């Protein structure tokens, strides 16, 4: 199990790296361009491309963070392996639900 999680965390990092770069470039562009929140939402509403981009970002970040939290809990607490796994899983599900809810709110047409 550990080697698979290690590999999955590295894979999610590889996915997130270009997504973070694009996200940061977009923020700089929007701020320097003087776009308002209303203008940004007008550009993202109904866009399947933005929904897919940020949906992938949410999934990769949630898995990456949950695997990291699992490692921290395993090393820094006395929780049982089952409790560690359950906590990390619950954290991943929470991040995915909240993140996809935000993506939907910004991209739903």
C-alpha angles and dihedrals in degrees: 000000000000096000091050093050091047090052093045091052091051090047092052089050089054090051094046098048097074091036091056091049093051091045093051092046089052092050092051091046093049094047095045091043090054094235115171123222088253091055092047092050090048088058095047100041112109093003114140089186093059091043090053093044095051093036090058089045091053094049094047093046094046094051093043093050095044092052090049092049089050091055092048093049092047093052101035105037140051093232116137117255089251092052091048092050093046093048092049091047092049090049091051092049091048092050092047094049095046093042095049090046089056092047090051092049092053099041106031110114 
